[in-house]
Amino acid sequence: MIFMLRALVLATLVLVMPQASAQAPSILHIKVALRDGEQNVTPVPRHALLISDNPASAAPRLITTGLDGTADVRLRPGSYTVESDRPVAFNGKAYQWTQTVEVPAGRDTTLDLTAENAEVGPIDAVTTTPGTSGADTDPSFLLTQWRDSVVALWTPTTHASGFVIDAKGLIATNQRVIGNASTVEVQFSSVKVAATVLATDQARDIAVLWVDPKILASVKPVPLSCDQAKQPAIENGQEIYTIGVPLRQPKGMTSATVTRVDPNGLVSDLRIARGSAGGPVFIAAGDLVGITSPAEEKDENSSRGDARIVSSRNACEVIAAAEKKMKDAAPPSGTPLPVEPSRPFPVDVLKLAVERRAGSMNPYQIASENFDIAFITPVMTFGTQYQAEQGRRRTTSKDTRTANPEPLLVRANMDFANWSEYVWDFPPVLLVRATPKFEEGFWTKVGRAAAQTQGIALPPIKRFKSGFARMVAYCGDTEVTPIHPFKVERRVSESDAIYEGLYVFDPGALGPHCAGVKLVLFSEKEPGKADAKVVDAKVIEQIWQDFEPYRR
């Protein structure tokens, strides 16, 4: 009986296993692309496709292509129909696809959707995004068309966006996002260079930067029309689109609706991601109409959730002034600047490092004559958050009255003011923070002494000695260029602020391989006086060990 049972089970397995193997999913690689007027291959992004089996046994599966016009789908072997959910407009024509594809067992299949196998119709048959019916080209192509033309901008106090407007190296952005900065760092994907601020106009809210034109060899400038007769009319309720580079996020496109048209710009319901202001704004037809501007705290529009967009017409006179300055100005350097490592610090590696670490997560600290200096690694920023989270989990529901969702440790170690968001996801870099020391002024001491003679004891009244101006780091005798020379803005009153330094370095820049590490700091009060400090070799070794799991 037992033998017969085993034989029955074995026979069942023999019959079932080949069927299960034959039904193992395969991958269907779909690529959708068209050619523009210059015969360049243009991916079709965000194109919705319906996939159904033949004969249909269930509702179609909806997929969407990425920015590169591709999509990978896991399917059981069999026959399938792949069809467009709706047509896509491109260069005045409407394209849609209906294709049958056989997905074999055990190997991948590729399906190319091109103009050759598309159904091509008139543009008036297309309804793309609501509010864009009849557009010559679907607005989703704007991101692929101008993605490389939109760049990230870094100043010591802020991150913003800009866009190339001329092959001579000119970049337009919003004036308020760069403020009074005389130099700006411009990042094209993985290449970053210094830019000269050629012209700014606070009234028009426009700034024009200049970079080495050699950097723009493969970048297409965004056309800017200064001809009043050729500028498109904008109406309330019209769809607009902007491309920006948010802080610590990938480049992306956002749509919005115009709520009001003003002589110098637009008001819309656009939600501008942090760090992306200064990017171009287009209408569905692809015409540039404006530049995004950050909302002011006292702006009544921002309180209603509306966003201000500066008219692109405002840039024309500022560009003309910039071009005049180009004739007499020294050309900007095209020397590449350090950029952040492309590989993140794996969270599981950080977690393991924190769990193995004994002691606090406080920064490694030293002091110079005028500054307190802290060295901060990703182990510390991650560990601060991790330990706080573990503490919250240990808090029982009975203790909710005393539980603090943001412990003092987190506030102290993770408060970087205007750069808090940059640090919050623990980038794989070394942070060196320079905080001005406190001191008591001469007349304050005299006043306290006078009060003492009257029997009144007053505590010392201290203030910052001087704000941070800049810092130079040396590995041996070699100057180390930081990835970012940030400044942290600290408000000491409604009208006054003082700056700390927050310099960002590559994880391998300062280590035991240096024949000593030295920092030279300068204050705003005495910008010509060097405040030098040699870093203890033990501190450098500790920093190096914190990054050892990342290097490994």
N, C-alpha and C positions, 0 to 999 in steps of 0.2 A: 504493500500500500504506500509506504514511504517512498519506495523507488519510483512508483508511478506518479506520485505527486511531484517529485523532483523533475521527472521527465517532462511533465506538463508545464512546470514553471520555466524550464529551459527552452522548450518549444515556443512558449509565449514571448520570452525575451528575444529569441531569434527573429520572430515575426515583427516585434515592436521596434527593436533597435534600428534596423535600416530605415524604417519609416520616420523615426525621430530624427535620424541623421539627415535624411533627405529634406526634412522640413526646417533645418537650421537656417536662421535668417542670413541673407546676403545684404550687401550694401549697394544701393543705387546712388551713384554720383550724378547729380544734375547740375549743369552749367548753362546759364542763360546770358547771352551776350549779343550785342548788335554792333554794327560799324557806323561811325559818324561820317560826316561829309569828307573828312580827310582819310577815311578808311582805317581809322584807329579803332581797335577793339574796345568797346565800352561795356562793362558788366551791367546787367540789369538788377539793381538792388531792390530788396523788399518787394519782390514780385510774388504774389500769392498763387500757389498751384494746388489743384485738387488731385488726389491720387486715389483711384478706385480699382478694385480687382475685377477681372473679367471671367465669368459674368459677375455683375455686382452683387455682393452678398451683404453689404453693410453701407452705412453712410460714407461718403468720400473723406479721406484724410487731408486736412489742410496743412500745408507747409509754406514757409516764406524764405526766399533767398536772402543771404547775408549781403554785406556791402560789396563783396567780391562777386556777387551774382551766382553763388553756388549754394547747394544744399545737399546734405548726405542723409539718406533715409534707409533704415533697416527694414527689409521686407522679406516675407517668406517667398520661396521660389514659386513662380507662376507668371501669369499674364496680367499686365496692369495698363490702365489708361491714365496718362498725365495730361492735365488740361489747365489752362489759365482760368483763374477765378473771374478776372475781368481783363480787358485789353490794357496795354501800356502804350502811352503816347511817346514817340521819339522822332525828333526832326520832322514834324508835320505829318507823320503817319501813325496808324494804330496797328499794334502787333499783338497777336494772341496765338496760343499753341494748343493743339490736341494731338498727342502722340501715343501710340501703343508700344509698349516695351516688354520684352521677355526677360524675366529675372531668373537666371539659372541657379542651381544649387552649387555651393562650394566656391564661388568666385564672384567678384564685384562686377558691376555693370555701369557704364557711363552713358548718359543721355545728354547730348548737346542740343540746346534750343537756340536757333539762330534765325536770321532773316530768311534763309533758304527753306526752312521747313515751317515757317510761320504763316498764318493767315493775315494778310495785310489789307487794311481798309482805310477809309477816310478818317481824318482826325476828328470830325464832328460826331463820330460814333462812340467816342471815348468819354467816359465819366470816371475820372481818377479820384483823387481826394475831394471830399465835399468842398465846394467853393472854387474848384479849379477846372471845371468842365470846359473842354475846348482848348486846353493849354497845348502849345506846340510840342512840349516835352514834359513828361511827368516830373513833378518837383523832386521825387526821390533821387533823380539823377544829379541834383545839385551837389549832394555830398561827395559823390564819386568824382564829379567834375572839378570841384574846388577844394577838396580835402587837403591836397598838398600846398595849396596857396594860402591856407589859414595857418597861422603860426602861434606858438605860445610865447608870451612875453614875461620876463622876470625883472623886477626891480628889487632893491633891498627890502621894500615894505609890502609889495603886492605881486600877485600873478594876474595876468590878463591875456587877451587874445588880440591879434592884429591880422592883417592880410596884405599880400603883395599886390601893388597897384602899378608897378612899372619895372621893366626889366633892368633899369639902371640901378636897382636896389632899393627902391622906395617902398615903404610899408606904412599903411594908414591904420590908425587906432583911435581910441577915445582919449581925450586929453585928461579927463579926471582919473582914469585908471593908472596913468603913469605919474600924475602930479608934477612935482618940480624936478623929477629925476633928469640928470644931464646925460646919463648913459643907461642903456637898457640891453639886457641879454635876450637874444631872439633864438628860439629853438625850432628847427625844422626836423621833425621826427627825432632822429638820433644825433643830429649835428646842431651844435649851439655856437653862436658867434656874438661878438659885441656889436651893438648898433649905436650910431650917433643920433641924438635927437636934433633934427634939422630945424623944425618949426613947430610951434604950438600956438593954439588960439583958444584961450579960455572962454571967450564969448561964444565962439562957434562949437566949442567942445571937440576939437579935432587936434590930433598930433600926427606928425609925419616923421618917420624914422628912416635911417639910411644904413644899409648893410653892404658888404662887399658883393657886387653883382655876380661874381663868379659862383657864389653860393646858389644863385637862382637859375643856373643853366638849364635845369629840368623842371622849373616851376613856371606855371602859366599865370601871368598877372590877371587879376579880376578887372574887367573893363569898367572904367569910370567915365560916364558921360557928363560933360559940363555944358552941353548944348541944351538950353532951356526947352527948345522946340522938340527935342528927341526924348525928353524925360517922360516916363509913363505917368499917367494919372492914377492917384491912389484914392480909394473910397473907403468909407466906413464899412466894416464887415468883410473886407477883403483879406484873403489868406496871405501871410508872409512867412518867410523861413529864414532862420539864422544858423550859422555854423560857428561853433566856438570850441575852445580847448579848456574844459573845466579843470580845476586843481585836482591832481591825483586821479583823474578819470580819462578815459579815451575820448578822442575827438568825436563830436556828434552834431546832429542837426535837430533843431526844435522848431515846431510850427506854432503860429499864433494868429489872432484875428485883430485887425486894426479897429480900435474903438474911437479914435479921434484923429483928425488931420490938422496939424498946425503949420504955420508958415515955415518954421525951421525944423520940422520933424513930425514924428508920429507918436501916438500913444496906443499901446496894445495890451492884450492880456498875456503877453509873453512872460514866461518864468525863466529868468537867466540864471544858469547854474553858477555857483561861486567860482570866481576866477576866469569866467569866459566872456565877460564884458569886453567890448572893443572889436567884436567880430562883425562880418558883413551880414546885411539883411537883404534878401531877395524877394521878389514876387514870383508867382508860379511860372511866369514866362521866362524867368532866369535873369531879369534885369536887376542890377544893384540899385537899391533905393535908400539904404541907410546903414548906420553903425550902432550897435547896441551900446547903451550907456548905463552905468550902475545907478541904482536908485539912491537918492540922498535921504538921510534920516528924516529931514524936515519936509521932504517932498510929499505933497498931499496925494499925488498919484500913487506913490509907493504904499501909502496906507490903505489904498483901495485895491492893491494887488496889481496895479497897472505898471507897465514898463515904458520908459522913455527911449525913443529911437531917434538919433540925430540924423537929419537928412544928409545923404551923400553929396548933395549940392554944396554943403558947407565946406567940403574938403577942397574944392577947386582953387579958391584963392590961397588957402594954406599951402597947397601943393606948389603953386606958382612961387610963393615966397621961399619954399624949401629948395626949389630948383635954382633960384638965384644964389642961395647960400652954398650950394654944391660947387659952384665955380671957384670959390675962394677957400673952401674947407678942405682939410686933409682927408683923403679917402679912408674909410673905416677898415680896420684890420680883419682879414678873413681867417685868422688863426683859430682853429677849433678850441672851444673851452671844454672843461670837464663836464660830463653829464652823469646823471644817476645810473647806477648799475641796472641793466635791464632785467636781471634775475632777482625776484623777490626773496626775502628771507622766509623760508617755509615756516608756517605757523607751528607745525608739529615739532620742528627742530627748536624753535624758540621756547615752546612749552617744556620740552625736555631739559633745555638749558636752565630754565627758571626753576624747575623742580629739583635739579641737582645742585642749584646754587644755595649756599648758606649765607645768611645775613640779609641786610636790607637791599632795597632796589634804588637807594639814593645814588646820585651821580658821583663820580670820582672828582674830588674838589681840590683846588689849589688857590692861591691868592697872589696877586701882584700888588704893587703899591696902591693902585687906584681901583682895581677890579677884583671881584670874586669870580673865579673861573670854574666852570663845571663841564666835565666830559660825559656825554650821554650816548649810550649805545642802544640798539634795538632791544637787547635783553632787558634793559631798564624800562623802556617805554612799554614793552609788552608785559613785563613782569608786574609793573604797577597796575595795569588793567587786570591782569590775570589774578593777582592776589586780592584785589578789591572784589572781583567777581566771586572768588572762592569765599570771601568773607560774607558777602550777601547771601550766598547759598546756605551758609551755616547759621544765618540769622533765622530764627523760627518766626512763625506768624505772630506769636505772642509779643515779640520784640519790635513789631513794626513801628511803634511810636518813637523808638529811639534809633531805628535803623536809618542810616544815611545813604541814599542811593549814589552819592558822589562823595566818598570819604575825603578827608583832608589830604591824605597821601596822594590821591589822584589829582586833586586840584593843585597841589604844590608841584608835583613832578610833571604834570601834563598841561600846565597853563603856559602856553606860549603866545598868548594874545592873538595878534593878527596871523600868526603861523601855526596856531593850534591844530587846524585841520590838516596841515601838511604832515605834522608829526604823528597824528592820531593813528594812522595805519602802519606805524613803525617801518619806514623805508630803510633799506640796508645801507645806512650811512652813519658816519660819526658826526655828532652834533657837539660843537664847542660854544658854550654860552658864557658871555662876559657881562656881568652885572656890575654897574657902578657901586662903589662903596658909599656908606653914609658918613657924614661928618656934621659936627656942630659948628655953626658960624661964630666968628669972633664976637659980634655984638649980641648974639643970643647968649653966649657965655657970660658977658658983662651983665646982661639983664637978669640972668639967673642968680649971679653973685649979689646984685643989688637987692633982689627979692629975699635972698638968704639973710641979709643984714636986717631985714624987717621981720624975720622969723617965718618967712614963707618958703617952703621947700618945693621947688619945681623940678620935674624930671627933665633930663636932657632932651632938647628939641633938635632932632637931626634931619638932614635932608641929603639928597644925592650930591656927591662931590661934583660930578660933571657927567654929561651924557656920553655914550659910546660913539666914537667916530669911525674907526676902522681897525683892522687887525691884520698882521702878517705872520704866517706860520712858516717855520723852517724845519726841514728834515736834514740835519747836518748843516751844511752851508747852502743848501738848495731851497729856494722859496717854493712853497707848495700852493698852487692855485686852488681855491675852494670851488666846489660845485656851485654853491650859492653863498654870497656874502649877505645874509639876511640881517635885518634890524627888527627887534621886537619893540613895538611902541607901548610905552607905559604912560597912562594919563595920571598926572599929579594934581591937575585941577581941570576945570571945564575949558580953560584956554591954553594950558601948558601941557607938554608931554616931554618925557625923557626916553632915550633909546638905550636898549641893551643890544649886544651883538649876539647873533646866532649863526655861526658859520658852519656850513655843511661840507664835509670832506668825504672822499672816497674811503671805503673801509681799509684799504691797503696803503693809504697815504702816509700815515704816522704810525711807525712800529719799531720793533727792535732793530730792523735793518738800518735805521737812521743813526748816525753818529751823534746822537743827542737831538732832542726836540725843543725848540724855543718858540715862544709866542711874543710878539712885539705889538703892544696895544697903544692906541692913541685916543685921547678924549676930545670932546668938542671944545672944552675950555682951553686946552693947550694942544692944539692939533699938530704942532711941530715937536712936541716932547715925547720921546719914546719911553714906554713903560714896559721893559723887557722882563720875561720870566722863563727860566729853564724848567721844563717839566720833569718831574721825578721819573727816573727810569722804571720804577715799580708801577707807577700809574700807566705808563705806556704799555708795559707788559700785561697789566690787567685788561686794558682796552683790546690789546691784540688777542688775548685769550677769549674775550667775549665774541669776537668775530671768527674764532677758529671753527665752530660748527658750520658757519656760512661758507668759509673757504673749502671745507671738506666736502 
